[in-house]
Amino acid sequence: MRKLLVLAAAIAAASCGGNSSNLSQAEAQSVASEISAALQSAEASGQNQFSLGGTLQPVTKQCDGGGSLTVSGSLSVNCPWGLRSCTTAGSLTVTADQCTTDTGVIISGSVTATVAGTGFLFTKTVTGSLTITRGEESKTCDVNLMLMLGHLGGTVCGIDVSK
């Protein structure tokens, strides 16, 4: 009976789509890199939205193979005693519209990036599920990323994408 329960649990875990896929490490990395690049595009949009706070006007980044990623949401920056005392907090949505990565996988859906930090150090924690199409196969799977100081870590579809 115990073996049957273990088998049933394994089948249930595999069917949920969150932690298993046929993606290669390079394909998973390309998904993470596109999301990271979209968030960086929003920061570098030249609109000083991140330093001023409030609602972020949507910023769209074209993907390497077509489609796009759009970043929108809100961000609050409070600097009571100068730049080193700044606290940053916010919630951003990254929406993929048929974004094709440099490896050819197509991303659709949206994830949430929570931004938090103090001074010049802040992290972006990206969570949610995306539909990823590879050839004829589409799968919805989990994205769990952390970006800090140009470093990217976490998983896409259960595959480590730390860089």
Backbone torsions as a table, in degrees:
resi	resn	phi	psi	omega
1	MET	NA	-39.1	-179.2
2	ARG	-61.9	-42.8	179.6
3	LYS	-62.8	-37.4	179.0
4	LEU	-64.8	-41.4	178.9
5	LEU	-66.4	-40.3	177.9
6	VAL	-63.8	-43.1	178.2
7	LEU	-63.1	-44.2	179.1
8	ALA	-62.6	-40.6	177.9
9	ALA	-65.2	-40.0	179.3
10	ALA	-65.0	-41.7	178.9
11	ILE	-66.0	-41.2	179.3
12	ALA	-64.4	-41.9	179.4
13	ALA	-64.7	-41.0	-178.9
14	ALA	-68.9	-32.6	-176.1
15	SER	-80.5	-14.6	-176.9
16	CYS	-73.3	-21.4	175.0
17	GLY	86.2	-12.6	-175.0
18	GLY	-73.0	-32.9	-171.0
19	ASN	-125.9	13.3	178.2
20	SER	-143.2	145.3	177.1
21	SER	-165.5	173.9	174.9
22	ASN	-99.1	11.9	179.0
23	LEU	-67.3	144.0	171.7
24	SER	-80.3	168.1	177.6
25	GLN	-62.7	-39.9	179.8
26	ALA	-63.9	-38.6	178.6
27	GLU	-67.7	-43.8	177.5
28	ALA	-62.3	-41.5	178.6
29	GLN	-62.1	-38.2	-179.5
30	SER	-66.1	-35.4	176.1
31	VAL	-64.2	-49.1	180.0
32	ALA	-61.2	-40.6	-179.0
33	SER	-65.5	-38.6	177.7
34	GLU	-64.6	-42.2	178.9
35	ILE	-63.9	-46.1	178.6
36	SER	-59.2	-45.1	-179.5
37	ALA	-63.4	-37.2	178.3
38	ALA	-64.2	-43.0	178.7
39	LEU	-65.6	-38.3	177.1
40	GLN	-67.5	-36.0	177.0
41	SER	-62.2	-39.4	178.8
42	ALA	-64.9	-39.3	178.6
43	GLU	-65.4	-39.2	-174.3
44	ALA	-95.2	17.7	-173.6
45	SER	-67.9	-9.4	178.2
46	GLY	79.2	4.3	-178.1
47	GLN	-95.8	2.3	-179.8
48	ASN	52.4	25.2	-177.4
49	GLN	-67.4	-34.6	-177.8
50	PHE	-71.8	-33.3	-178.9
51	SER	-80.0	-24.4	-178.6
52	LEU	-91.1	-26.2	180.0
53	GLY	84.0	-179.2	179.9
54	GLY	91.8	-154.9	-178.0
55	THR	-82.3	130.7	178.8
56	LEU	-84.2	125.6	172.5
57	GLN	-66.2	140.0	-178.5
58	PRO	-55.6	134.9	177.2
59	VAL	-119.7	124.4	-176.9
60	THR	-109.0	132.8	176.3
61	LYS	-114.7	129.7	176.0
62	GLN	-76.3	138.7	-178.8
63	CYS	-85.1	157.5	-175.4
64	ASP	-52.9	-42.5	-175.7
65	GLY	-105.9	10.5	-178.2
66	GLY	118.7	166.5	-175.8
67	GLY	76.6	-172.2	-176.0
68	SER	-153.7	164.8	171.1
69	LEU	-124.5	132.5	179.4
70	THR	-119.0	132.3	178.7
71	VAL	-108.7	129.9	177.0
72	SER	-146.6	167.4	177.9
73	GLY	141.8	-152.7	-178.6
74	SER	-136.3	153.3	-178.0
75	LEU	-146.8	135.2	179.2
76	SER	-120.0	129.3	176.4
77	VAL	-122.8	124.8	-179.9
78	ASN	-124.3	121.4	-177.9
79	CYS	-123.3	80.5	-174.9
80	PRO	-69.3	-28.1	-176.1
81	TRP	-133.3	38.5	-179.6
82	GLY	102.5	177.1	-173.0
83	LEU	-60.4	-38.2	-177.8
84	ARG	-71.2	-15.4	178.8
85	SER	-93.4	-0.3	-175.8
86	CYS	-61.6	138.7	169.1
87	THR	-115.7	137.9	-178.0
88	THR	-120.9	133.9	177.6
89	ALA	-148.8	142.8	177.9
90	GLY	-178.1	171.9	177.1
91	SER	-135.8	121.3	-179.3
92	LEU	-118.4	148.8	175.4
93	THR	-112.2	130.5	175.4
94	VAL	-108.8	114.2	-177.4
95	THR	-109.3	123.6	179.6
96	ALA	-97.6	126.9	177.3
97	ASP	-117.3	89.9	179.7
98	GLN	52.1	41.8	-179.8
99	CYS	-72.8	117.9	178.9
100	THR	-100.4	121.8	-177.8
101	THR	-79.2	174.7	179.4
102	ASP	-67.5	-13.5	176.2
103	THR	-96.8	-1.2	176.0
104	GLY	94.6	-2.7	176.1
105	VAL	-78.7	149.0	-177.3
106	ILE	-110.8	130.1	-178.3
107	ILE	-108.1	134.0	174.4
108	SER	-137.1	150.1	178.1
109	GLY	111.1	-164.5	-179.1
110	SER	-144.5	152.7	176.4
111	VAL	-129.7	163.6	-179.9
112	THR	-109.9	134.9	175.1
113	ALA	-111.4	117.9	175.6
114	THR	-95.0	126.2	-177.0
115	VAL	-109.6	130.6	178.8
116	ALA	-151.4	145.4	176.6
117	GLY	173.4	175.6	179.1
118	THR	-135.0	140.6	-179.5
119	GLY	64.6	-133.2	-179.5
120	PHE	-92.2	0.1	-178.2
121	LEU	-105.5	118.0	172.5
122	PHE	-144.2	153.7	-178.4
123	THR	-115.4	153.4	172.5
124	LYS	-119.8	119.8	177.7
125	THR	-106.6	116.9	-174.8
126	VAL	-106.2	123.6	-180.0
127	THR	-137.5	155.0	176.4
128	GLY	142.5	-167.0	179.8
129	SER	-127.8	142.2	177.1
130	LEU	-127.5	153.5	170.6
131	THR	-91.6	124.4	-178.2
132	ILE	-118.4	124.3	-179.1
133	THR	-108.5	128.6	178.9
134	ARG	-129.8	108.0	-176.3
135	GLY	64.4	-124.4	179.9
136	GLU	-89.4	-8.1	-173.4
137	GLU	-99.6	128.0	173.4
138	SER	-115.5	140.7	-179.0
139	LYS	-146.6	138.3	172.9
140	THR	-94.4	126.3	-179.1
141	CYS	-145.1	166.4	-173.5
142	ASP	-80.5	145.5	173.8
143	VAL	-121.8	125.2	177.6
144	ASN	-136.8	100.4	-175.8
145	LEU	-125.8	154.2	171.2
146	MET	-133.3	129.8	177.7
147	LEU	-118.6	129.8	179.4
148	MET	-154.8	126.5	177.4
149	LEU	50.8	42.9	178.3
150	GLY	79.5	-0.1	178.3
151	HIS	-99.0	141.8	-179.0
152	LEU	-121.1	131.1	177.5
153	GLY	-144.1	163.8	176.7
154	GLY	126.3	-155.2	-176.6
155	THR	-137.6	150.6	169.2
156	VAL	-127.1	119.5	-178.6
157	CYS	57.3	34.3	178.9
158	GLY	79.1	4.4	-178.5
159	ILE	-102.5	128.0	-179.1
160	ASP	-64.4	130.6	-179.9
161	VAL	-124.6	24.1	-178.2
162	SER	-62.4	137.8	-175.2
163	LYS	-134.1	NA	NA
